[in-house]
């Protein structure tokens, strides 16, 4: 069935992730465009793998508590692409693929 969703930054960049998710739920959203993967140059991507996983797990716990499901995410190339070379594009793409694999594990509950 269809979800009523919004891009994460509209709430979670303006407030904390917890406060943003709470406001989303109060406003009737039950889906989120999990936009964290679009910004690979942020603190979210500069953490070590364990810290990165803990943060995704924390996001998953918060979203579950408000009955909000991640329904999509964006790739890392926004307007215009920030990659000056193909090597930079590959590094960015590899980060997103690794992050998506991890998020698929964390958000696997959605398919149940």
C-alpha atoms as an extended CHARMM CRD file, in Angstrom:
* protein
*
       112  EXT
         1         1  UNK       CA              0.0000000000        0.0000000000        0.0000000000  PROA      1               0.0000000000
         2         2  UNK       CA              1.0370000000        3.5960000000       -0.4870000000  PROA      2               0.0000000000
         3         3  UNK       CA              2.9640000000        5.5440000000        2.1450000000  PROA      3               0.0000000000
         4         4  UNK       CA              2.7140000000        9.2600000000        2.8440000000  PROA      4               0.0000000000
         5         5  UNK       CA              6.3870000000       10.2770000000        2.8650000000  PROA      5               0.0000000000
         6         6  UNK       CA              8.6740000000       13.2880000000        2.8460000000  PROA      6               0.0000000000
         7         7  UNK       CA             12.4080000000       13.8300000000        2.3430000000  PROA      7               0.0000000000
         8         8  UNK       CA             14.1960000000       13.4070000000        5.6740000000  PROA      8               0.0000000000
         9         9  UNK       CA             15.9500000000       16.7760000000        5.6530000000  PROA      9               0.0000000000
        10        10  UNK       CA             12.6560000000       18.6440000000        5.8080000000  PROA      10              0.0000000000
        11        11  UNK       CA             12.3630000000       17.5400000000        9.4390000000  PROA      11              0.0000000000
        12        12  UNK       CA             15.5190000000       15.7990000000       10.6370000000  PROA      12              0.0000000000
        13        13  UNK       CA             17.9760000000       18.4320000000        9.4100000000  PROA      13              0.0000000000
        14        14  UNK       CA             15.9460000000       21.1870000000       10.9890000000  PROA      14              0.0000000000
        15        15  UNK       CA             15.4700000000       19.3610000000       14.3010000000  PROA      15              0.0000000000
        16        16  UNK       CA             17.2450000000       16.3700000000       15.8180000000  PROA      16              0.0000000000
        17        17  UNK       CA             16.4740000000       13.0160000000       14.2090000000  PROA      17              0.0000000000
        18        18  UNK       CA             14.2290000000       12.1070000000       17.1420000000  PROA      18              0.0000000000
        19        19  UNK       CA             12.3620000000       15.4280000000       17.2170000000  PROA      19              0.0000000000
        20        20  UNK       CA             12.0590000000       15.4370000000       13.4310000000  PROA      20              0.0000000000
        21        21  UNK       CA             10.5840000000       11.9300000000       13.3590000000  PROA      21              0.0000000000
        22        22  UNK       CA              8.1490000000       12.8420000000       16.1250000000  PROA      22              0.0000000000
        23        23  UNK       CA              6.9630000000       15.8960000000       14.1610000000  PROA      23              0.0000000000
        24        24  UNK       CA              6.6800000000       13.8210000000       10.9820000000  PROA      24              0.0000000000
        25        25  UNK       CA              4.4350000000       11.3230000000       12.7680000000  PROA      25              0.0000000000
        26        26  UNK       CA              2.3000000000       14.1010000000       14.2520000000  PROA      26              0.0000000000
        27        27  UNK       CA              1.8780000000       15.5670000000       10.7750000000  PROA      27              0.0000000000
        28        28  UNK       CA              0.6550000000       12.2210000000        9.4420000000  PROA      28              0.0000000000
        29        29  UNK       CA              3.7370000000       10.8940000000        7.6510000000  PROA      29              0.0000000000
        30        30  UNK       CA              4.3190000000        7.1420000000        7.7310000000  PROA      30              0.0000000000
        31        31  UNK       CA              7.2150000000        7.0620000000        5.2540000000  PROA      31              0.0000000000
        32        32  UNK       CA             10.5420000000        8.8180000000        4.9090000000  PROA      32              0.0000000000
        33        33  UNK       CA             12.8390000000        9.4550000000        1.9750000000  PROA      33              0.0000000000
        34        34  UNK       CA             15.9720000000        8.5140000000        3.9160000000  PROA      34              0.0000000000
        35        35  UNK       CA             18.1690000000       11.2040000000        2.3700000000  PROA      35              0.0000000000
        36        36  UNK       CA             21.2630000000       10.5570000000        4.4580000000  PROA      36              0.0000000000
        37        37  UNK       CA             22.8300000000        8.5710000000        1.6270000000  PROA      37              0.0000000000
        38        38  UNK       CA             22.7480000000       11.5810000000       -0.7080000000  PROA      38              0.0000000000
        39        39  UNK       CA             25.2760000000       13.5290000000        1.3480000000  PROA      39              0.0000000000
        40        40  UNK       CA             28.3820000000       11.3390000000        1.5160000000  PROA      40              0.0000000000
        41        41  UNK       CA             30.6470000000       14.2110000000        2.5710000000  PROA      41              0.0000000000
        42        42  UNK       CA             28.8590000000       14.7160000000        5.9040000000  PROA      42              0.0000000000
        43        43  UNK       CA             29.7370000000       13.5070000000        9.4070000000  PROA      43              0.0000000000
        44        44  UNK       CA             27.3770000000       10.5980000000        8.8210000000  PROA      44              0.0000000000
        45        45  UNK       CA             29.8900000000        9.1330000000        6.3230000000  PROA      45              0.0000000000
        46        46  UNK       CA             33.1060000000       10.0960000000        8.1070000000  PROA      46              0.0000000000
        47        47  UNK       CA             32.4910000000        7.7900000000       11.0840000000  PROA      47              0.0000000000
        48        48  UNK       CA             34.0720000000        4.3550000000       11.3490000000  PROA      48              0.0000000000
        49        49  UNK       CA             31.8940000000        1.4480000000       10.2630000000  PROA      49              0.0000000000
        50        50  UNK       CA             30.7480000000        0.5260000000       13.7880000000  PROA      50              0.0000000000
        51        51  UNK       CA             29.6580000000        4.0840000000       14.5940000000  PROA      51              0.0000000000
        52        52  UNK       CA             27.9630000000        4.3580000000       11.2060000000  PROA      52              0.0000000000
        53        53  UNK       CA             26.0010000000        1.1390000000       11.8530000000  PROA      53              0.0000000000
        54        54  UNK       CA             25.0210000000        2.3040000000       15.3530000000  PROA      54              0.0000000000
        55        55  UNK       CA             23.6780000000        5.5450000000       13.8950000000  PROA      55              0.0000000000
        56        56  UNK       CA             21.6310000000        3.7440000000       11.2490000000  PROA      56              0.0000000000
        57        57  UNK       CA             20.3320000000        1.3810000000       13.9500000000  PROA      57              0.0000000000
        58        58  UNK       CA             19.4110000000        4.3620000000       16.1380000000  PROA      58              0.0000000000
        59        59  UNK       CA             17.5650000000        5.9240000000       13.2110000000  PROA      59              0.0000000000
        60        60  UNK       CA             15.7780000000        2.6070000000       12.6070000000  PROA      60              0.0000000000
        61        61  UNK       CA             14.7180000000        2.3720000000       16.2580000000  PROA      61              0.0000000000
        62        62  UNK       CA             13.3980000000        5.9320000000       16.1930000000  PROA      62              0.0000000000
        63        63  UNK       CA             11.5340000000        5.4360000000       12.9300000000  PROA      63              0.0000000000
        64        64  UNK       CA              9.9790000000        2.1700000000       14.1440000000  PROA      64              0.0000000000
        65        65  UNK       CA              8.8320000000        3.8440000000       17.3570000000  PROA      65              0.0000000000
        66        66  UNK       CA              6.8250000000        6.3430000000       15.2610000000  PROA      66              0.0000000000
        67        67  UNK       CA              5.6780000000        3.7490000000       12.6690000000  PROA      67              0.0000000000
        68        68  UNK       CA              7.6230000000        5.4800000000        9.8930000000  PROA      68              0.0000000000
        69        69  UNK       CA              9.2470000000        3.3430000000        7.2080000000  PROA      69              0.0000000000
        70        70  UNK       CA             12.1540000000        4.3750000000        4.9820000000  PROA      70              0.0000000000
        71        71  UNK       CA             10.5430000000        4.1060000000        1.5460000000  PROA      71              0.0000000000
        72        72  UNK       CA             13.3830000000        5.3630000000       -0.6450000000  PROA      72              0.0000000000
        73        73  UNK       CA             16.7260000000        7.1030000000       -0.6550000000  PROA      73              0.0000000000
        74        74  UNK       CA             18.6710000000        9.1360000000       -3.1510000000  PROA      74              0.0000000000
        75        75  UNK       CA             22.0050000000        8.3630000000       -4.7290000000  PROA      75              0.0000000000
        76        76  UNK       CA             24.9350000000       10.6230000000       -3.9170000000  PROA      76              0.0000000000
        77        77  UNK       CA             24.8210000000       12.8020000000       -7.0240000000  PROA      77              0.0000000000
        78        78  UNK       CA             22.8820000000       15.9610000000       -6.5160000000  PROA      78              0.0000000000
        79        79  UNK       CA             22.8130000000       19.1690000000       -8.5070000000  PROA      79              0.0000000000
        80        80  UNK       CA             25.5040000000       19.4390000000       -9.8120000000  PROA      80              0.0000000000
        81        81  UNK       CA             27.6110000000       16.3650000000       -9.0070000000  PROA      81              0.0000000000
        82        82  UNK       CA             30.3740000000       17.1540000000       -6.5240000000  PROA      82              0.0000000000
        83        83  UNK       CA             32.7940000000       14.6650000000       -8.0570000000  PROA      83              0.0000000000
        84        84  UNK       CA             35.6230000000       16.2340000000      -10.0530000000  PROA      84              0.0000000000
        85        85  UNK       CA             37.0100000000       12.9200000000      -11.3210000000  PROA      85              0.0000000000
        86        86  UNK       CA             35.7960000000        9.4030000000      -12.0130000000  PROA      86              0.0000000000
        87        87  UNK       CA             37.9070000000        8.2020000000       -9.0520000000  PROA      87              0.0000000000
        88        88  UNK       CA             36.0220000000       10.5840000000       -6.7350000000  PROA      88              0.0000000000
        89        89  UNK       CA             32.7260000000        9.3640000000       -8.1980000000  PROA      89              0.0000000000
        90        90  UNK       CA             33.7640000000        5.7420000000       -7.5010000000  PROA      90              0.0000000000
        91        91  UNK       CA             34.7040000000        6.5310000000       -3.8840000000  PROA      91              0.0000000000
        92        92  UNK       CA             31.3450000000        8.2470000000       -3.3460000000  PROA      92              0.0000000000
        93        93  UNK       CA             29.4310000000        5.4480000000       -5.0670000000  PROA      93              0.0000000000
        94        94  UNK       CA             31.2350000000        2.7700000000       -3.0210000000  PROA      94              0.0000000000
        95        95  UNK       CA             30.2680000000        4.5840000000        0.1970000000  PROA      95              0.0000000000
        96        96  UNK       CA             26.6320000000        4.5900000000       -0.8410000000  PROA      96              0.0000000000
        97        97  UNK       CA             26.6400000000        0.9100000000       -1.8200000000  PROA      97              0.0000000000
        98        98  UNK       CA             28.2230000000       -0.0960000000        1.5120000000  PROA      98              0.0000000000
        99        99  UNK       CA             25.7650000000        2.1090000000        3.3960000000  PROA      99              0.0000000000
       100       100  UNK       CA             22.8020000000        0.7010000000        1.4870000000  PROA      100             0.0000000000
       101       101  UNK       CA             23.8830000000       -2.8620000000        2.2900000000  PROA      101             0.0000000000
       102       102  UNK       CA             24.0670000000       -1.9660000000        5.9670000000  PROA      102             0.0000000000
       103       103  UNK       CA             20.7280000000       -0.1390000000        5.9190000000  PROA      103             0.0000000000
       104       104  UNK       CA             19.0670000000       -3.0930000000        4.1900000000  PROA      104             0.0000000000
       105       105  UNK       CA             20.0790000000       -5.2300000000        7.1610000000  PROA      105             0.0000000000
       106       106  UNK       CA             18.9210000000       -2.6500000000        9.7070000000  PROA      106             0.0000000000
       107       107  UNK       CA             15.6240000000       -1.8880000000        7.9470000000  PROA      107             0.0000000000
       108       108  UNK       CA             14.8340000000       -5.5010000000        7.0530000000  PROA      108             0.0000000000
       109       109  UNK       CA             11.8770000000       -5.4060000000        9.4390000000  PROA      109             0.0000000000
       110       110  UNK       CA              9.9090000000       -3.4310000000        6.8100000000  PROA      110             0.0000000000
       111       111  UNK       CA              9.4610000000       -6.4610000000        4.6150000000  PROA      111             0.0000000000
       112       112  UNK       CA              8.0080000000       -8.5470000000        7.4560000000  PROA      112             0.0000000000
